[in-house]
Amino acid sequence: MDKHDSIELLRETNAGIQMGVSSIDDILDDVRNVELKNAMLTAKAEHDRLGGEAHRLLHTYGCGTKEPHPVAKVMSSAKTAVKMAADGFAGHTSDRTAAELLTDGCSMGIKSLNHYLNQYRNADSSIKSLTKQVIRSEEQLLRDIRGFL
């Protein structure tokens, strides 16, 4: 186990969790379908739980959190706002757009977290396990929303 790898993977995992929660929050109010909304709320609750575990581990390692990159966060929020607004003006259902945005976000999150798992392969097994749980949560949300695309 390498402490540097452990801390870096943990910080990246925590930032990914925060980005996921933020993305769900950006879209949630525009979703009308109860099934889609429930899938999003379930994913958000799981991300919150995993975020609590990440914070516990960060405290154990005596390090602070890493916020998602501000530019990435602003770009994500802007993309979401524009796509949801355009969808509304066009008279389409926002649920399909929400599912598309979530699919894009989950795919990017899964890709990034797998990249960090490979980059920080000497991290503590408990941190790698947490990262894999986040990936599984993202994969589950993808399965849950597939019918709304």
C-alpha positions as CSV (number, residue, x, y, z in Angstrom):
1,M,0.0,0.0,0.0
2,D,1.3,3.4,-1.0
3,K,0.0,6.4,1.1
4,H,0.4,8.8,-1.8
5,D,-1.7,6.6,-4.1
6,S,-4.3,6.1,-1.4
7,I,-4.7,9.8,-0.8
8,E,-4.9,10.7,-4.4
9,L,-7.4,8.0,-5.3
10,L,-9.5,8.9,-2.4
11,R,-9.5,12.6,-3.3
12,E,-10.4,11.9,-6.9
13,T,-13.1,9.5,-5.8
14,N,-14.6,12.0,-3.5
15,A,-14.5,14.7,-6.2
16,G,-16.3,12.3,-8.5
17,I,-19.0,11.7,-5.9
18,Q,-19.5,15.4,-5.4
19,M,-19.8,15.9,-9.2
20,G,-22.4,13.2,-9.4
21,V,-24.5,14.6,-6.6
22,S,-24.2,18.1,-8.1
23,S,-25.3,16.8,-11.5
24,I,-28.3,15.1,-10.1
25,D,-29.2,18.2,-8.2
26,D,-29.0,20.3,-11.4
27,I,-31.5,18.1,-13.1
28,L,-33.8,16.7,-10.5
29,D,-36.4,19.5,-10.3
30,D,-37.0,19.3,-14.1
31,V,-37.8,15.6,-14.1
32,R,-41.5,14.7,-14.3
33,N,-41.5,10.9,-14.5
34,V,-41.8,9.4,-11.0
35,E,-39.7,6.3,-11.9
36,L,-36.9,8.4,-13.3
37,K,-37.0,10.8,-10.3
38,N,-36.9,7.8,-7.9
39,A,-33.9,6.3,-9.8
40,M,-32.1,9.6,-9.4
41,L,-33.0,10.0,-5.8
42,T,-31.8,6.4,-5.1
43,A,-28.5,7.2,-6.9
44,K,-28.1,10.5,-5.0
45,A,-28.7,8.7,-1.6
46,E,-26.1,6.1,-2.5
47,H,-23.6,8.8,-3.5
48,D,-24.3,10.6,-0.3
49,R,-23.6,7.4,1.6
50,L,-20.4,6.8,-0.3
51,G,-19.4,10.4,0.2
52,G,-19.7,10.0,3.9
53,E,-17.4,7.0,3.7
54,A,-15.0,9.0,1.6
55,H,-15.0,11.8,4.2
56,R,-14.4,9.3,7.0
57,L,-11.4,7.9,5.1
58,L,-10.1,11.4,4.3
59,H,-10.2,12.2,8.0
60,T,-8.4,9.0,8.8
61,Y,-5.6,9.9,6.4
62,G,-5.5,13.5,7.7
63,C,-6.1,15.2,4.4
64,G,-8.7,17.5,3.0
65,T,-11.1,17.0,0.1
66,K,-10.5,17.8,-3.5
67,E,-13.3,19.8,-5.1
68,P,-14.3,19.0,-8.6
69,H,-12.4,21.2,-11.0
70,P,-14.3,24.6,-11.0
71,V,-14.3,24.8,-14.8
72,A,-15.7,21.3,-15.2
73,K,-18.4,22.0,-12.7
74,V,-19.4,25.3,-14.4
75,M,-19.3,23.7,-17.8
76,S,-21.5,20.8,-16.6
77,S,-24.0,23.1,-15.0
78,A,-24.1,25.4,-18.0
79,K,-24.6,22.4,-20.4
80,T,-27.4,21.1,-18.2
81,A,-29.2,24.4,-18.0
82,V,-28.9,25.1,-21.8
83,K,-30.1,21.6,-22.8
84,M,-32.9,21.5,-20.3
85,A,-34.1,25.0,-21.3
86,A,-33.9,24.3,-25.1
87,D,-35.8,21.1,-24.5
88,G,-38.5,23.0,-22.7
89,F,-38.8,25.7,-25.4
90,A,-39.1,23.0,-28.1
91,G,-42.0,21.4,-26.2
92,H,-40.3,18.1,-25.6
93,T,-40.2,16.2,-22.4
94,S,-37.3,17.0,-20.1
95,D,-37.1,13.4,-18.9
96,R,-35.4,12.2,-22.1
97,T,-32.9,15.1,-21.9
98,A,-32.3,14.4,-18.2
99,A,-31.6,10.8,-19.0
100,E,-29.2,11.7,-21.8
101,L,-27.3,14.2,-19.6
102,L,-27.1,11.6,-16.7
103,T,-25.9,9.0,-19.2
104,D,-23.1,11.3,-20.4
105,G,-22.2,12.2,-16.8
106,C,-22.2,8.6,-15.5
107,S,-20.1,7.4,-18.5
108,M,-17.5,10.2,-17.9
109,G,-17.5,9.3,-14.2
110,I,-17.0,5.6,-14.8
111,K,-14.2,6.4,-17.3
112,S,-12.4,8.8,-14.9
113,L,-12.7,6.6,-11.9
114,N,-11.4,3.6,-13.8
115,H,-8.5,5.7,-15.0
116,Y,-7.7,6.7,-11.4
117,L,-7.9,3.1,-10.3
118,N,-5.2,2.2,-12.8
119,Q,-3.1,5.3,-12.1
120,Y,-3.1,4.8,-8.4
121,R,-3.0,1.0,-8.4
122,N,-1.0,0.9,-5.1
123,A,-3.7,2.5,-3.1
124,D,-5.1,0.9,0.0
125,S,-7.6,-1.9,-0.8
126,S,-10.4,-0.1,1.2
127,I,-10.1,3.0,-1.0
128,K,-10.0,0.9,-4.2
129,S,-13.1,-0.8,-2.9
130,L,-14.9,2.5,-2.3
131,T,-14.0,3.7,-5.8
132,K,-15.4,0.4,-7.3
133,Q,-18.6,1.0,-5.3
134,V,-19.0,4.4,-6.8
135,I,-18.4,2.9,-10.3
136,R,-21.1,0.2,-9.6
137,S,-23.5,2.9,-8.4
138,E,-22.9,4.9,-11.6
139,E,-23.4,1.7,-13.7
140,Q,-26.6,1.0,-11.8
141,L,-28.0,4.4,-12.5
142,L,-27.2,3.9,-16.2
143,R,-29.2,0.7,-16.2
144,D,-32.1,2.3,-14.3
145,I,-32.4,5.2,-16.7
146,R,-31.8,3.4,-20.0
147,G,-35.6,3.2,-20.7
148,F,-35.9,7.0,-20.7
149,L,-33.4,7.6,-23.6
